[in-house]
Amino acid sequence: MTSDWNKAGLMLRAVRQSDLPLLEHWLNDHDTRLRMDGLQPLSQWFGYYDSSQGRIFAWIGYAQEQPIGMIIVETEEEAGYIAMMVNPALRNRGFGKRLLKEAMNHPGLSHLQRWEAGIEADNQASIACFRALQFTADKAEPDEDGFISYIYDGSCV
């Protein structure tokens, strides 16, 4: 069943400290916690993000007023390194692709020419999401931590 908000435009809003309880709720999901352990503890991650002097962009995506996920882009010169999580209750509905595309087309990131995401080799949903937006694996085999880098060379999708 597809609701109207599922088709609605997506809005990105910068993550605020008041969002931490929502993010913690999402991280209570077993799969999300396993995949996003670098955000733990959230208060420490938020301090790192908040002091990044514009080098890290972190947004919560909304379809109407429904929070659908969070995307983080850490920039280094002309490269953006992506981490993303979708609200566990809304997985497998295309929100990850919409969130990723919206972030990649954000005016504040228009200078980026290379995008990269490290994805666990067994995370088929994320792999499909990034492949749908023309990201390609840099190697056939995962690194020693079980990640494969998916790369997109270009300014936007």
Residue pairs with C-beta under 8 A, 6 or more apart in sequence:
4 64
5 63
5 64
5 65
5 66
6 63
6 93
8 63
8 64
9 63
10 61
10 62
10 63
10 68
10 98
10 99
10 102
11 61
11 62
11 63
12 59
12 60
12 61
12 62
12 71
12 102
12 103
12 106
13 59
13 60
13 62
14 57
14 58
14 59
15 23
15 46
15 49
15 58
15 59
15 60
15 70
17 46
17 50
19 60
20 42
20 43
20 46
22 60
22 67
23 39
23 42
23 70
24 42
26 32
26 70
26 85
26 87
26 88
27 33
27 36
27 39
27 40
27 42
27 85
29 88
31 88
32 85
32 88
33 40
35 85
35 120
35 123
35 126
36 83
36 85
38 45
38 83
39 45
39 83
48 56
49 56
49 58
49 72
52 74
55 74
55 75
55 76
56 72
56 73
56 74
56 75
57 72
57 73
57 74
57 75
57 103
57 106
57 108
57 109
58 70
58 71
58 72
58 73
59 70
59 71
59 103
59 106
60 67
60 69
60 70
61 67
61 68
61 69
61 70
61 71
61 95
61 98
61 99
61 102
62 68
63 95
63 98
66 90
67 87
68 86
68 87
68 90
68 95
68 98
68 99
69 84
69 85
69 86
69 87
69 90
69 95
69 96
69 99
70 84
70 85
71 82
71 83
71 84
71 99
71 100
71 103
72 82
72 83
72 84
73 80
73 81
73 82
73 103
73 109
73 112
74 80
74 81
74 83
75 81
75 109
75 112
78 111
78 112
78 113
78 114
79 112
79 113
79 114
79 115
79 116
80 104
80 109
80 112
80 114
80 115
80 116
81 116
81 117
81 118
82 100
82 103
82 115
82 116
82 117
83 117
84 96
84 99
84 100
84 117
84 126
86 95
86 96
86 99
87 95
91 125
92 125
96 125
96 126
96 129
97 129
97 132
97 133
100 129
100 130
100 133
100 157
101 133
101 157
103 109
104 112
104 115
104 133
104 152
104 156
104 157
105 156
105 157
110 155
110 156
111 155
112 155
113 153
113 154
113 155
114 151
114 152
114 153
115 135
115 151
115 152
115 153
115 154
116 149
116 150
116 151
116 152
117 126
117 130
117 135
117 149
117 150
118 147
118 148
118 149
118 150
119 126
119 127
119 130
119 147
119 148
119 149
119 150
120 126
120 142
120 146
120 147
120 148
121 142
121 146
121 147
121 148
122 146
127 148
127 150
130 150
130 152
131 150
133 152
133 157
134 152
134 154
134 157
135 150
135 151
135 152
136 150
136 151
136 152
137 148
137 149
137 150
137 151
138 148
138 149
138 150
138 151
139 148
139 149
141 148
142 148
143 149
